[in-house]
Amino acid sequence: MFFFSQSFKNFILESGEEIPKCPFFTEGDEFIVNKWGEKPEKFCQFAFYSISKFVDVLKLGRGHDDWTTKDTLYGVCHDGIRPVYFKIQRIENEN
């Protein structure tokens, strides 16, 4: 059985405490992934696992020309309670 809700109110623990927002990211954070696609330092490993497929697609130069652009994709961390949305962009190496 699956339940879908569009209500993103704060979730509450059994103790009555509110589950805090994701402690790894704040809006506007930027990270650079190296040419090997390795997780940036201090980047949540679960979030990176969620978006790594998009990183790989962009690393190969394959975006969605008809959806975003060939150099931009969007992904989300799979945390069902505290999701974080990512804009993933391919940038040219200046070296």
Beta strands, then each sheet from edge to edge (+ up, - down):
strand 1: 72-76
strand 2: 85-89
sheet 1: 1+ 2-
end
